[in-house]
């Protein structure tokens, strides 16, 4: 359990998701502080997290999560450290460990992370990188915070752009596929509502099978692909249309854009 409680600076979607995950994971309400400058949002957060502190400015803290816009991340880091934080985890996209360390000053553990939007339903895929000087305690802190909303994997900072291109942007790729499949079903004569219901459940069922089966994705694909059958024909059409290459291009391009934004 996190020692000294935790302050989440930024009560937007991701900050709120982390707060919910931590509380669901056993963090006492009294050990949670949420900092949100918008008064209307503060009122909503106070109702969602009874017993926790919800404030408009940074209060005394030992650990902080920076969940603000990237342009505000360094200022939020400085404010957290001035309030006593010795561990700071930032989920602000593109804000490097070097920038966080410069804002924090000496004697503070800084961590950079990239969760994704399925954190909103407790199913995030997050990568995180530790700043120089971070030890086992900082790593455990990051794993607990990010693990409260899904999977958390430690990587070197040089790989966080790839994490961004793969899983940070990845939900949008899957939603794009869902849109395309719904449209394809409609083109084949299905009512739009029926096509959408079927595709939504397709993603739920296939995702659960992928998560729970001991088989690899390759094996799962092979299991549903009978020789000369309908799936084989469909996969051949996908390959001919450059389906696999399109995903390579999406991840590669998003990774490169992430690196540009962090430069």
Phi, psi and omega in degrees: 000146182294127178276131176086008179073186184212141174249127175257114182265105185117108184257031177284200184302311184286319177299316178295322179297317178296320178299315179297318180296317181294317179294317178298331180277358175116359177294128179294142181305322182292343180267003182248130173235135177239127179255121181217125185284335182278121185297320180296318178293325178300318180297320179294316181296321179298323178288326181285330185234068180298137180093347177267161176271130176235119187224165180267352177220159185293130179256171179306134183206160176256327182226142182223144171248127181265107183236046180251178176297148182308322182295339182257359188294318182292320178295320179294323177297314178300317181296320180296317180293319177299333179273000175112358183295133176250350175226127181231124177245122181252133173250017179285120185298132173083354180272112190285164175299323179298317179293319179295317180296321179295322179287326184281324185084185185285155175080013181237132175280125178244141183226136177248132183226156175227092171276177175230173190295337173299355169304332181297337177241020176074023183230041181288157167240108188241142169246147177218152179232140182266141174287163179298139181094346178290140179244200184297326182293319178294320178296319179296323178299310180299317181297322180289315181297307183287327179292343178291344180237019178144212181274136177232127183234130177278134176223167171288150183302328180298343181260357182293332175295322177293321175300318179298313181293330183272297186257335176296313178270347187306319179305322180295325178298316182291322177295324177298317177297317179300315178303314183295320181291322177298314179298322179294321177296320177296320179298334179269006173110354180287143172299147185302316180297321179292316179299317181294317180298317180294318181291320177303313180291327175303314180293319178298310183293315180293322178296318179294319178297318178297320182288324190260341181281142175285349182284151177288161175304322178299314181294320178297319177297316180297325182297330183261002185249093176284141179304131178063018180267189183293319181294319178300319179294317180295317178296322177297321178294320177298315180296317180296330180274002178081029182301312181296315181296328180296321179288323174302315182295320181297312182294317180298316182290319178293323177297314180296321179293322177299317179296321179296318183292332181271356183289000000 
